[in-house]
């Protein structure tokens, strides 16, 4: 466990929150029918990494419909993603969920490492609900449920 002297300062935490919100906002601004999700996910990845933050890749957003978690999976990164791409369509409802960390941006996302060893890993708690970064560093999650409209997107959870 880091000592108080090693703990990230309030300015770093605020920057993490601001970057996470920026990734969410910019992703929503890019949403419109006909856009492949991979374009939005790659832009989100670049925004996070350019700001110097890690990305939690173990969790992704999802479709919302008659059940809470429905296809498609909606990652906020693209490099190394093993799932399928999809094209946004009018009427689609998605949960957009970036999760950034104070871990340094992983080299694997920039193509300098062959695998995900340096990503912002998470570990589950004994209660099977709590999750924390493996490094113990802060993380930030932001989320909106978004409807794809004919001309863009409408945030349903504002």
Secondary structure, 3 states (H helix, E strand, C coil): CCCCCCCCCHHHHHHHHHHHHHHHHHHHHHCCCCCEHHHHHHHHHHHHHHCCCEECCCCCEEECCCCCCEEEEECCCCCCCCCCCCECCCCCEEEECCEEECCCCCHHHHCCCCCHHHCCCEEECCCCCCEEECCCCCEEECCEEEEEECCEEEECCC
